[in-house]
Amino acid sequence: MTDQFLPFHRPQIGEEEIASVTETLRSGWLTTGPKVRQFEQEFAEQAGASYAVAVNSCTAALHLALECIGIKEGDEVIVPTMTFAATAEVVTYFKAKPVLVDCRPDTLNIDVEQMERAITPKTKAIIPVHFAGQPCEMEKILKVARVHGIKVIEDAAHALPAQDNGKVVGSIGDITCFSFYVTKTITTGEGGMATTENLEWADRMRTMSLHGLTKDPWRRYTAEGSWDYEIFSPGYKYNMTDIAAAMGIPQLAKSKKFWETRQRYAQLYHEGLKDVAALTLPSVRDGVQHAWHLYVIQLDPDRSRIGRNECIEQLKKHNIGCSVHFIPLHLHPYYRETYGYQPEHFPVATRLFDRIISLPIYPGMTEANVHYVIETIRELIGE
Ligand SMILES: *Cc1c(COP(=O)(O)O)cnc(C)c1O
């Protein structure tokens, strides 16, 4: 037993981030400006994308992505049920319908065969979510989407950095949306990014992220700028601040180092837990680089002394913070009541929901912490 609580997550903020933010605070330019432009350029380069648009959340990025591809009232957008609220709520912003699809039992990513069966003439887009940081089967998904003339907007909130078959996530689908929320693999406190190869979409997302104004605000207030602007479309207030970008630039530079540590910890968990009969450990597809944002184990209640909820409670008593990703969308009152979804419509996600536990995995914890989690779990579930 350790006497210090091991939180489920802690952001990894170093002197570089503090110096960078301090410099921005002293610069006199706090909102969208040179730091945001620099962050976008460096992010695009790392993601292998032509364009990157920085915003204040991944939710905002997903909203702008659906807006620029022209989602309208009555359209359908396919979304996995095993995801966070944001992935589907952005669809409802347009009075369009989020059509839920079950997950695979091994990766917990969207089941591509069921996804294809969910397509109707109203389907305009698919939002695959790279669950825990493991890319979905993007070749299959893109092939299906192209056949049906459907756009693919990736929810890559967990997937920095990740690759599918040698392709970097951020350069695969039509638009890819990332999150820099405080628990994600890199953070700006709150923040998000959309990457794309399509200049028209990138321009539209940038414009709509700041009230639909024609001119870059940074230029408006510089010596060569002017007060003049035009509104082309009523937009949103989704721009990223230079303060956030100043944190993001050093975070991005460290993202590979962070990932190497998470990968090592995932390996330690695997080695330490693979012989525990009551557990199913994460399964990684061939040819995938997993970002390891989450390490999600499945606890078989029939083979364990205690159930999932009890296990999380006991881990907390042993000073270990865990979480559950996710409560599938179809089990929430809004989705049940609005669309009539029932637990048995998505048997895999419903069954897994009672079994999944997300263990702490982040560069700020030590190897000793990982070993302590392993020992505690083995003790608790009776091995
Ligand atoms: C965190 C998360 C989001 C939302 O990210 P924000 O930056 O907080 O808006 C979207 N999708 C998934 C799968 C997430 O985990």
The ligand as a Tripos MOL2 file, in Angstrom:
@<TRIPOS>MOLECULE
LIG
   15    15     1     0     0
SMALL
NO_CHARGES

@<TRIPOS>ATOM
      1 C1        -12.2300   13.9130  -24.9260 C.3       1 LIG1
      2 C2        -13.0010   13.4260  -26.0760 C.ar      1 LIG1
      3 C3        -13.6540   14.3050  -26.9520 C.ar      1 LIG1
      4 C4        -13.8420   15.7760  -26.6590 C.3       1 LIG1
      5 O1        -12.6760   16.4940  -26.5590 O.3       1 LIG1
      6 P1        -12.7470   18.0090  -26.0340 P.3       1 LIG1
      7 O2        -11.4210   18.5780  -26.4740 O.co2     1 LIG1
      8 O3        -12.8990   17.9540  -24.5540 O.co2     1 LIG1
      9 O4        -13.8940   18.6650  -26.7060 O.co2     1 LIG1
     10 C5        -14.2420   13.8060  -28.0960 C.ar      1 LIG1
     11 N1        -14.2300   12.4820  -28.3550 N.ar      1 LIG1
     12 C6        -13.6370   11.5970  -27.5230 C.ar      1 LIG1
     13 C7        -13.6460   10.1550  -27.8990 C.3       1 LIG1
     14 C8        -13.0250   12.0390  -26.3520 C.ar      1 LIG1
     15 O5        -12.4870   11.1500  -25.5070 O.3       1 LIG1
@<TRIPOS>BOND
     1     1     2 1
     2     2     3 ar
     3     2    14 ar
     4     3     4 1
     5     3    10 ar
     6     4     5 1
     7     5     6 1
     8     6     7 2
     9     6     8 1
    10     6     9 1
    11    10    11 ar
    12    11    12 ar
    13    12    13 1
    14    12    14 ar
    15    14    15 1
@<TRIPOS>SUBSTRUCTURE
     1 LIG1         1 GROUP 0 **** ****
